[in-house]
Amino acid sequence: YFTDTIKNKPNKEAFDIARGPYKPDECIMIRDNYIVDIQGAIHAGIKAILLDPKNKYEYENKIKKINELEELLWNFMMN
């Protein structure tokens, strides 16, 4: 779907297309690339969770980080 006129991540246009009919505050990006996925999502107004099992990224404290996907289920069940 992406062409020369529509940029890929981390450009805001890519996230606008990916979220479809949903508002940015109705979406969450869960990915493992801090620059492309997480920073791009935040720039597009989408909440983001960094999946970083090897602790390879230095990141801002305001970013939610998990080491494995099972943490999402655990956090969901506890809230």
Protein Blocks (a to p, Z undefined) as FASTA:
>chain_A
ZZfklccdfbfklmmmmnmmacfklpccddfbfklmmmmmmmnopacddddfkopaccdf
klccdfbfklmmmmmmmZZ
